[in-house]
Amino acid sequence: MKKIIFLCLLLGLIKPMYSQVSISVDGVVKHFVSEKKLDGVTITVEQDKLPFATFVTTSSGKFKFQTPLGSDYMIIFSKPGFVSKKVLVQTASIPEEDHKSVNNMFIEMTLFEDQKGMDFSLLENNPIGKAKYQKSTGKLDWDLAYTNSIKAKLDKMMAQFDTQTKIDEAKRKAEEAEAKRLAEEAAAKKAAEEAEAKRLAEEVAAKKAAEEAEKKKLAEEKIKKSQYEQYLSTGLAAFKKQDYENAKENYKQALALFPNEDEPKNKLKEIRNILEARAKNEEDAKREALDAEKKRKEEEAKKMAEEKKKMEEKATGEAKELEDKKEKKEDENEFKIKSVGDEKNKDKNQRDKNNKIPPKSTGTKIKID
């Protein structure tokens, strides 16, 4: 437990802030042991023993309020489960001419938790500190004479508080240890009972699951067997109709249900051989048809080539015959023209001879005897 002195129980900071006709009282409330800021602390202010104002701290533990000068104020700090404390701020004795210069107050208050068997009447009946106007300094400050007057009683009370705290702490730890032991014992017993109950439940559940699984397995086997027989029957019917693809599909389905059965294996092998033979025959027939078609086309092409050749030869002969006829006709025409010309020349020469006129050159050399 923290060692304390009286001044730590109180407050003690004074802000040199000044006001006209009132002072500001602010501060913070903390836990005496952990020093954490306390929320939910009720601050009751009495003015000359009459109710003046009430405030409640938040999580920050802070508070602030104004008090008019010229009265005495009892400020009480209380919280359920904690020992209440109070301080007295006396402003009635401040001369009116000093009101303008009087300082504000800052209070840092600590509260500790209540303990059974402890006498806290000193704190209940007396303020833990008094602040009064000091004429010599002109400030509102703590009355050290009052502090010293109750110091011995407070030190004795706090020594008892420390002793009682240690006793309570030891008792609390022992009670907690016993409670923990009993809780662990009860938890262990409960865990053992739950484990046994769980084991029995799992055993029953496992047995039930095994029975259901076996039942389900038998039902599935029955369904599979029925499906297997149906596939075999459908496959055989298709096989007899030589619908081998349908037969093959049904035998495959049957084999998928029971991979170790020989019947669907043998039927599939038989169908495979039939289909392979059929495919071979179809391939041979196709090849023979292709060969026959090829031979037909070749013969047709050969025949067409021969006919084309004959036609070309005939065309060539006819063209030659026409050419010969044309040349013969041209020769005949030329001969006729020449004959006519010769005849004309002969007549002309005769006329010229008769007329004794030398003949004109026609471009053709003619010998005249």
Residue pairs with C-beta under 8 A, 6 or more apart in sequence:
1 33
1 162
1 165
1 166
1 169
2 32
2 33
3 162
4 32
4 158
5 155
6 147
6 150
6 151
6 154
6 155
6 158
7 147
8 110
9 32
9 85
9 110
9 128
9 154
9 158
10 87
10 109
10 128
10 129
10 142
10 147
11 27
11 87
11 106
11 107
11 108
11 109
11 129
11 142
12 108
12 129
12 142
13 27
13 106
13 107
13 108
14 103
14 104
14 105
14 106
14 139
14 140
14 141
15 103
15 104
15 105
15 106
16 103
16 139
17 24
17 103
17 104
18 100
18 101
18 102
18 103
18 104
19 102
19 104
20 99
20 100
21 68
21 69
21 99
22 66
22 67
22 68
22 69
23 66
23 67
23 69
23 91
23 102
23 103
23 104
23 105
23 140
24 64
24 65
24 66
24 104
24 105
25 64
25 65
25 66
25 67
25 73
25 75
25 89
25 104
25 105
25 107
26 62
26 63
26 64
26 65
26 104
26 105
26 106
26 107
27 62
27 63
27 64
27 105
27 106
27 107
27 108
27 109
28 37
28 60
28 61
28 62
28 63
28 108
28 109
29 37
29 38
29 41
29 43
29 57
29 61
29 63
29 77
29 109
29 110
29 111
30 36
30 37
30 38
30 61
30 108
30 109
30 110
30 111
31 37
31 38
31 110
31 111
31 112
32 110
32 111
32 112
33 112
35 110
37 57
37 59
37 60
37 61
37 62
38 57
38 61
38 79
38 111
39 57
39 58
39 59
39 60
39 61
40 56
40 57
40 79
40 80
41 56
41 57
41 61
41 63
41 77
41 78
41 79
41 82
41 111
42 54
42 55
42 56
42 77
42 78
42 79
43 54
43 55
43 56
43 57
43 63
43 65
43 75
43 76
43 77
44 51
44 54
44 75
44 76
44 78
45 52
45 53
45 54
45 55
45 65
45 67
45 73
45 74
45 75
45 76
46 52
46 73
46 74
46 75
46 76
47 67
47 71
47 72
47 73
48 71
48 72
48 92
49 74
52 67
52 73
53 65
55 63
55 65
57 63
67 73
67 89
67 91
69 91
69 94
69 99
69 102
70 91
70 92
70 94
70 96
71 91
71 92
72 88
72 89
72 90
72 91
72 92
73 88
73 89
73 90
73 91
74 86
74 87
74 88
74 127
75 86
75 87
75 88
75 89
75 107
76 84
76 85
76 86
77 84
77 85
77 86
77 109
77 111
78 84
79 111
81 113
81 114
82 111
82 112
82 113
82 114
83 111
83 112
83 113
83 114
83 120
83 123
84 111
84 123
84 124
85 109
85 111
85 123
85 128
86 123
86 127
86 128
87 107
87 109
87 127
87 128
87 129
87 130
87 131
88 127
88 129
88 130
88 131
89 105
89 130
89 131
89 140
90 130
90 131
90 132
90 133
91 102
91 133
91 140
93 132
93 133
94 102
94 133
94 140
95 133
98 133
98 138
101 138
102 133
102 138
102 139
102 140
103 139
103 140
105 131
105 140
112 161
114 120
115 161
115 164
115 165
115 168
117 164
118 157
118 160
118 161
118 164
119 157
119 160
120 157
122 150
122 153
122 154
122 157
123 157
126 150
128 150
128 154
129 142
129 143
129 146
129 147
130 142
130 143
130 146
130 147
131 140
131 141
131 142
131 143
132 140
132 141
132 143
133 139
133 140
134 140
134 141
224 257
224 258
227 253
227 257
228 254
228 257
228 258
228 261
231 250
231 251
231 253
231 254
231 257
231 264
232 250
232 251
232 254
232 263
232 264
234 246
234 250
235 246
235 247
235 248
235 249
235 250
235 251
235 254
235 264
235 267
236 247
236 267
238 244
238 246
238 247
238 250
239 247
239 267
239 271
244 271
244 274
244 275
244 278
247 267
247 271
248 268
248 271
248 272
248 275
251 264
251 267
251 268
251 271
252 264
252 268
254 261
254 263
254 264
255 261
255 264
255 265
255 268
258 264
345 362
345 364
345 366
348 359
349 359
349 366
349 368
352 358
352 359
359 366
359 368
